[in-house]
Structure formats: C-alpha cells, structure tokens
Amino acid sequence: MFKSATSEFKKRMAEQPLIQRPVIAPMASGQDERIYTGSDANPNNNGLQSFTPSKKRKTEVFSQPKDTGTGKHIKSILVAAISYLKSVDEPQTADDIKRKGGVDLAAHVGLYQLLKDNEKIDFDPVNGTYLYKPTYHIKSKEDLFHMLEKRKNEGGMDYKELKDSYSKLNEAVNELAAEGRILVVRNKDGAPRVLFWNDQRYNTAMDPMFRDIWHSLRIPDEIDLPKELEKAGLTHMQVFDKKGPGEMPKRKAARKNRKMKITNTHMTDLDLTKDFVLQK
C-alpha cells in the first residue's frame, strides 16, 4: 500500500509543469539596452523575451517663474514702465515706452495719471515725455568723478545709492578706476561696493621688494587669529555679546501686597473703650 501511494505521488509530480526561473546575464558595454524577460527567445539570455524600454520624457524645471511680460494688473504695468525709464537717460514718450520698453500705457485708463503723479517721474506736458528722476544727477563718467571729488571729505559713496542715477554707471566706474582717478572697494565677486575720489598727490611709488613682502603676509583665519596674536605678544579686543534689537530686558515682577482680613478671635470679649482708657 505504501509503495502504491509513493508511486502515485511521483506520477502526479511528474505531470506538474516545469517553471524555469529567468536569469538575466549582465549586459556588456556596447550592447543594446533591451531588457529580456519571460520566455521565448534570445539564445544569449537563456530564452528570455526582449523589449525596449521607453525613454522617460524629461520635465523642464524652472527655479524662477518664466518672464511672461509685464502682466495685466495696473500696478505691475506701472512698475515695468518705471523700470524701463530707469534704464534710459533720455526722456521717453508713451510711444517710446511701448515700442522700446514693451509697456503699453493705454492698457488701463488711469495708468497715464499714475505715472505722471509718481514722485520719481518728471513729466513734460509740452513734449509729452517721461523722465526718471534719480537721487543723483549723473550723465557721464565726468559727472561721477566731480561728484566724488566734491564729497572727498565725507568719505566714500555707496555704489548702490548711485546705481539708479546712470544707466552706464558700471562702465564709468571701471574706466575711472583703470585711469587711477578713483579708488574702488569691491565685493568678493568683483562688483563695486564703495567709491572714493583718488587724490593723486598721495600716489607714492612702492619698492617692489616692499610690495612682495606685503603680499606674502598671510592673514590668519578668524578662528586662529587670537592664537596668532598671543604668539606675537599682542592682545585682542574683548567682544561682548549684545542683545538683539527685539530683545527687551526682563523686568522683575512687582510684589503685590495682598490684603488679608485679620480676625482676633481670642479677643472677642475685650472692650477697648473700657479696658484701655487712661484714668484722669
């Protein structure tokens, strides 16, 4: 009986379909990028079926919104018109603003009046022109040079304050600096930060050896600076922590005197008008 059951079990097992596990061989360089799966047919990949994967479409990602124009809101168009007038040095008509700046003042009824009433815009009713009024009147590099010369005793001027005064300010600064007529303090990226008038009477020729020694000196990092000062026998300033502008000193809470009701229960039988009256 046991033998018959064993033979019957083996017979059933033999009749079961054989499932072969697919094995994908590593792809060599230079081969196509097809992927094989299932059954049916590539002799080099153990009978696996092949298909070519579809390439994913790359999505365009923008870190900033696209510039789609000046917008339709009246304030957006006004800002665009003022920005254009700031970039030019000559008076502009409404047609110039539309043709060169791409800003149509006729898009809104009240836009003309808003531009005329703006404190930074000078409107000429005779010629119908608009002109941006900068903080400082600079029309050339010579104007910039003379203005810095007049302010020589007041220190340098911030480049940002002059930026809207002249559309070619950066070119003028570079030309004057190359001629040695002004001194420029620049940021790490090379952009001008502070402008000074250069009094050329104090331009002294330096010995090349002195310049080499000067440039060879290494400035320690901020972390290593106190240690280097101590090695040189110098002391550094003590920096005290200052409270921020928003931090207010904490006030001590005022002590409130609590009113307490005192009842002398042990003196209920005492009459002060009789017991403690001075005898005449």
Helices and strands as residue ranges (DSSP letters): H 2-15, E 35-42, G 43-45, E 48-51, H 74-87, E 92-93, H 94-101, G 105-107, H 111-117, E 121-124, E 129-132, H 141-150, G 152-154, E 157-158, H 159-162, H 169-178, E 182-186, E 192-197, G 200-202, H 208-216, H 225-231, G 265-267, H 272-275
